[in-house]
Amino acid sequence: MRRNSGIWPACLILALSGCTLPGPTGQQPIFPGPPPGQESPLAMLPGWNQDNLAAALATFVLSCKTLALMPPDQPLGGTGMAAEAGGQAGLWQPSCNAAEAVTPGDNTAARGFFEANFTAYTLPGPALITGYFEPEYRGAKNYSRGYTVPLYARPALASLTDLPRAAIDNGALTRKAPVTAYLASAVDAFMLQIQGSGRILLPNGQILRVGFDGQNGQPYTPIGRILVQNGELQPDDVSFQSIVAWLNAHPDQAKGIMEQNARYVFLRPLGPLPTDEGAPGSLGVPLTAGRSLAIDKTVIPLGMPVFLSTTNPLTNAPLQRLTIAQDTGGGIQGPNRADLFFGAGPQAEAIAGSMQQPGQLTILLPKPAATPASQ
């Protein structure tokens, strides 16, 4: 679960209600109230016709399976028309039923499904797109030589807000909270919390999957911003990799820098999970690499398809694809912020850790009366 994404804050956070654009002349919105942006025919979006929409549909169907288990009035977030269209679990039933009728893997049918059952609105203003992933670190289940830094699960305490990171680092939870695992490095533990989930490589060769188990209620402060303010990093050089490199190169200063982010994320064992699946996100759905998106759910409801248009930070090639809002993040705030999940492993780390790209977000609002795409 992505609760602390966004090492570097957005350059521009826009209020959705105050930055709307009119829809096409003569067309009326499906839902009352001002539209969330410019209505955009899906077939006209750059990259839409080249995307693997069957893969996006498979991720959407995973959301549907979880939504079907929720009460119809289960709130999913959103504001304005987005909330009216998809802000409760029951509102997704028509489009989910239609999705079940689409042959898996049929890209043409998947494209027809989305074009028939959704109305798209491109949010005004530029967006900042970041990335996250599941890091892999060596660790152990028990305190032992070389593995001394605890990762705590959520303690059974009435209040956690009086426990900033510095207090926890100095032993405030010793014997008061269950320990999920021990890592070799405080930097590893900190960055694992920033990502919100990860994989711990145990001495016996097994992999312990860990995921979000709550947080201490303290404010989240991106330490990339602190390092820039201190003149340690340049604004265009802030990445997961550059922050880790700086912390490891300055062990005498690292603890103090990390403790300026008072938020502490608790992590719990997740049990066995398929290696090709991410940890469950805020919606409760296992995340899909390249298709699951973390958003601000006060603006965009969980479960909503979001077409992402940005660039790959390593190649500068266009990165245009349909994603599904299945997660949230402490650093993801406002209508023009999103965090794309890239999976696990070195390749995922390379791209996610460097992802600080401008882009555009287009949300797909489900129509009230969805109809199956022709097969």
C-alpha positions in Angstrom: 0.0 0.0 0.0 1.4 3.3 -1.1 1.1 5.7 1.8 4.2 7.8 1.6 4.9 8.1 -2.1 6.3 11.3 -3.6 9.9 11.9 -2.4 9.8 15.3 -4.1 6.6 17.4 -3.9 4.4 18.5 -6.8 5.4 21.7 -8.4 1.8 22.6 -9.0 -1.3 21.4 -7.1 -4.6 22.6 -8.6 -8.0 22.6 -7.0 -10.3 20.5 -9.2 -13.4 22.6 -8.5 -11.7 25.8 -9.4 -10.0 24.8 -12.7 -12.7 23.3 -14.8 -12.9 23.6 -18.6 -16.2 23.5 -20.5 -17.1 20.4 -22.4 -17.8 20.3 -26.1 -20.5 22.7 -27.3 -24.0 21.2 -27.3 -23.1 18.1 -25.1 -24.5 17.8 -21.6 -22.7 16.1 -18.8 -24.1 12.8 -17.7 -24.0 13.9 -14.1 -25.0 17.3 -12.6 -22.4 19.9 -11.7 -19.4 21.3 -13.5 -17.3 18.7 -15.4 -13.9 17.9 -14.0 -12.1 18.9 -17.2 -12.4 18.9 -20.9 -14.4 16.0 -22.3 -12.1 13.9 -24.4 -13.1 11.2 -26.9 -11.0 8.2 -25.9 -10.0 7.3 -29.5 -8.5 10.8 -29.8 -6.1 10.5 -26.8 -2.5 10.2 -27.9 -1.4 6.6 -27.4 -4.9 5.2 -26.8 -5.0 3.1 -29.9 -1.5 1.8 -29.3 -2.1 0.8 -25.7 -2.6 -2.8 -24.5 -6.1 -2.2 -23.3 -6.6 -5.9 -22.6 -4.0 -5.6 -19.9 -5.7 -2.6 -18.4 -9.0 -4.4 -18.5 -7.5 -7.3 -16.6 -6.5 -4.9 -13.8 -9.9 -3.3 -13.9 -11.5 -6.7 -13.4 -9.3 -7.3 -10.4 -10.8 -4.2 -8.9 -14.3 -5.4 -9.7 -13.8 -8.6 -7.8 -13.0 -6.6 -4.7 -15.7 -4.0 -5.2 -18.3 -6.8 -5.5 -17.6 -7.8 -1.9 -18.2 -4.3 -0.6 -21.5 -2.8 0.6 -23.0 -0.8 -2.3 -22.7 2.4 -0.3 -19.0 1.8 0.6 -17.3 5.2 0.0 -14.4 5.2 -2.5 -13.6 8.9 -2.5 -13.7 11.5 -5.2 -15.3 14.9 -5.6 -17.9 16.4 -7.9 -18.9 14.4 -11.0 -16.1 11.9 -10.2 -17.7 11.1 -6.9 -21.2 11.0 -8.4 -20.1 8.6 -11.0 -17.8 6.3 -9.0 -17.6 7.4 -5.4 -19.4 4.3 -4.0 -18.8 0.6 -4.7 -22.3 0.0 -6.0 -21.9 2.6 -8.8 -19.3 0.3 -10.5 -21.6 -2.7 -10.8 -22.9 -1.9 -14.4 -19.4 -1.4 -15.8 -18.0 -4.4 -13.9 -20.8 -6.6 -15.3 -20.0 -5.4 -18.8 -16.3 -6.1 -18.2 -17.0 -9.7 -17.3 -18.5 -10.2 -20.7 -15.3 -9.2 -22.5 -13.1 -12.0 -23.7 -9.8 -11.8 -21.7 -6.8 -10.9 -23.9 -9.0 -9.5 -26.7 -7.5 -6.0 -27.2 -10.1 -4.9 -29.7 -13.0 -5.9 -27.4 -11.3 -4.3 -24.5 -11.0 -1.0 -26.4 -14.7 -1.3 -27.4 -15.6 -1.9 -23.7 -13.9 1.2 -22.4 -15.2 3.4 -25.3 -18.8 2.2 -24.8 -19.0 2.4 -21.1 -17.0 5.4 -20.0 -16.9 9.2 -20.6 -13.4 10.6 -20.4 -12.4 14.0 -19.0 -8.8 15.4 -19.2 -8.0 17.2 -16.0 -6.8 20.8 -16.5 -3.2 21.7 -15.9 0.1 19.8 -16.0 0.5 16.8 -13.7 3.5 15.5 -11.9 3.9 11.8 -12.3 6.2 9.8 -9.9 6.8 6.1 -9.5 7.0 3.5 -6.8 8.0 -0.1 -6.5 8.6 -3.0 -4.0 12.3 -2.8 -2.9 14.2 -5.9 -1.9 16.4 -5.9 1.1 18.3 -8.5 3.1 16.9 -9.1 6.6 15.9 -11.7 9.2 12.8 -12.5 11.3 14.8 -12.4 14.5 17.4 -10.0 15.9 20.8 -11.4 15.0 24.3 -10.4 14.0 24.1 -8.0 11.1 20.3 -7.6 11.4 19.5 -5.2 14.1 17.2 -2.5 12.7 13.5 -3.4 13.6 10.6 -3.0 11.3 7.6 -2.6 13.5 4.0 -3.7 12.9 1.3 -1.5 14.2 1.3 -1.6 18.1 -1.9 -2.0 20.1 -1.7 1.4 21.6 -4.6 3.9 22.1 -2.7 6.7 20.5 0.3 6.8 18.2 0.4 10.5 17.4 2.9 11.2 20.3 5.4 8.9 18.7 7.4 10.7 16.0 10.1 8.8 14.1 12.8 10.1 16.4 11.1 8.6 19.5 10.6 5.3 17.8 14.3 5.3 16.6 15.3 5.9 20.2 13.4 2.8 21.6 9.9 4.1 22.3 8.3 1.0 20.9 10.8 -1.6 22.3 8.8 -4.5 23.7 5.6 -2.5 22.9 5.1 -3.4 19.3 5.5 -6.6 17.3 8.6 -6.7 15.1 7.9 -7.9 11.6 11.6 -8.2 10.7 15.1 -6.9 11.3 17.1 -5.2 8.5 20.8 -4.5 8.3 20.5 -0.8 7.6 18.4 2.1 9.0 18.5 3.6 5.5 17.0 0.4 4.1 14.2 0.5 6.7 13.4 4.1 6.0 13.2 3.7 2.2 11.1 0.5 2.6 8.6 2.6 4.7 8.6 5.3 2.0 7.6 2.7 -0.6 5.0 1.2 1.7 5.7 -2.4 0.9 8.6 -4.6 0.0 10.3 -8.0 -0.1 12.8 -9.1 2.6 15.4 -11.7 1.5 15.8 -14.0 4.5 19.0 -15.9 5.3 17.3 -19.3 4.4 16.6 -18.0 0.9 12.9 -17.4 1.5 11.2 -14.1 0.7 9.1 -12.3 3.3 6.5 -10.0 1.8 5.6 -7.0 4.0 3.0 -4.3 3.5 1.4 -1.3 5.0 0.0 -1.7 8.5 -0.9 1.9 9.4 1.2 4.9 10.4 1.8 7.1 13.4 -0.3 10.1 12.3 2.7 12.5 12.2 3.1 14.8 9.1 5.0 13.4 6.1 8.0 15.4 5.1 9.9 14.4 1.9 13.5 14.4 2.7 14.5 15.1 -0.9 13.1 18.6 -0.3 15.3 18.9 2.8 18.4 17.8 1.0 17.7 20.4 -1.8 17.1 23.1 0.8 20.4 22.2 2.5 22.3 22.4 -0.8 23.1 18.7 -0.8 21.2 17.8 -3.9 20.1 19.8 -7.0 16.3 19.9 -7.6 16.7 18.0 -10.9 18.8 15.3 -9.2 16.3 14.2 -6.6 15.5 10.5 -7.0 15.2 7.4 -4.9 18.8 6.4 -5.9 20.3 9.8 -5.2 18.7 10.0 -1.8 19.9 6.5 -0.8 23.4 7.3 -2.1 23.5 10.5 0.0 22.3 8.9 3.1 24.7 6.0 2.8 27.6 8.4 2.1 26.8 10.6 5.2 26.1 8.1 8.0 26.8 10.8 10.6 24.0 13.0 9.2 21.6 10.4 7.8 19.7 9.7 11.1 19.0 13.4 11.7 17.8 13.9 8.1 15.5 10.9 8.1 14.0 11.9 11.5 12.9 15.2 10.0 10.2 13.1 8.4 8.3 12.4 11.6 5.9 9.9 9.9 6.6 6.3 10.7 5.0 3.5 8.6 4.2 0.2 10.2 4.7 -2.9 8.1 3.2 -6.3 8.6 3.9 -9.7 7.1 1.6 -10.4 4.1 2.0 -14.1 3.9 2.6 -15.9 0.6 1.8 -13.9 -2.5 2.4 -14.7 -6.2 5.8 -13.3 -7.1 4.3 -11.4 -10.1 1.8 -9.6 -7.9 2.4 -6.5 -5.9 1.2 -6.0 -2.3 -2.5 -5.0 -1.9 -3.0 -1.3 -2.3 -5.6 1.0 -0.6 -8.4 -0.6 -2.5 -7.4 -4.0 -1.2 -6.4 -5.3 -4.7 -2.9 -6.7 -5.4 -1.1 -4.1 -7.4 -0.3 -4.7 -11.1 3.1 -3.4 -12.4 2.6 -0.7 -14.9 -1.2 -0.6 -14.5 -1.9 0.3 -10.8 -1.9 4.0 -9.9 -1.8 5.8 -6.6 -4.0 8.9 -6.6 -5.5 11.4 -4.1 -8.8 9.8 -3.4 -10.3 13.1 -2.2 -10.3 13.9 -5.9 -10.3 10.7 -7.9 -12.3 7.7 -6.5 -10.5 4.4 -6.0 -11.3 2.0 -8.8 -11.5 4.6 -11.5 -9.6 4.1 -14.8 -7.1 6.9 -15.4 -5.3 7.4 -18.7 -1.7 8.5 -18.1 0.3 10.5 -20.6 3.9 11.1 -19.6 7.4 10.0 -20.6 9.9 7.3 -19.5 12.6 9.0 -17.4 15.3 6.7 -18.6 14.6 6.9 -22.4 12.4 10.0 -22.7 10.0 7.8 -24.8 6.3 8.4 -24.5 4.6 6.5 -21.6 0.9 6.5 -22.4 -1.3 3.9 -21.0 -4.6 3.2 -19.2 -4.1 2.6 -15.4 -6.5 1.9 -12.6 -6.6 3.9 -9.4 -6.0 1.2 -6.8 -3.8 3.0 -4.2 -3.1 6.2 -2.3 0.0 8.0 -1.0 0.9 10.5 1.6 2.8 12.6 -0.9 0.0 12.3 -3.6 -2.2 15.3 -3.1 -4.4 17.2 -5.5 -5.9 16.4 -9.0 -2.5 16.7 -10.8 -0.5 14.1 -8.8 -0.2 10.4 -9.5 2.2 7.7 -8.7 2.6 4.7 -11.0 3.5 1.3 -9.6 6.3 -0.4 -11.4 6.6 -3.8 -9.6 9.7 -5.3 -8.0 13.3 -5.9 -9.0 16.2 -3.8 -10.3 14.5 -2.6 -13.5 11.4 -1.5 -11.5 13.7 0.4 -9.1 15.7 2.0 -11.9 12.6 3.6 -13.6 10.4 4.2 -10.5 13.3 5.8 -8.5 13.9 8.3 -11.3 10.3 9.0 -12.2 9.6 12.8 -11.8 7.9 13.5 -15.1 5.4 16.1 -16.3 2.3 14.6 -17.8 -1.5 14.7 -18.2 -4.3 12.7 -16.5 -7.6 11.8 -18.1 -10.2 10.2 -15.8 -12.8 7.7 -17.2 -16.2 8.1 -15.5 -18.4 5.1 -15.8 -21.7 5.7 -17.5 -24.8 4.8 -15.4 -26.2 2.3 -17.9 -23.2 0.4 -19.1 -23.5 -1.9 -22.2 -21.3 -4.7 -23.2 -18.9 -4.2 -26.1 -19.8 -6.2 -29.2 -17.8 -9.4 -29.3 
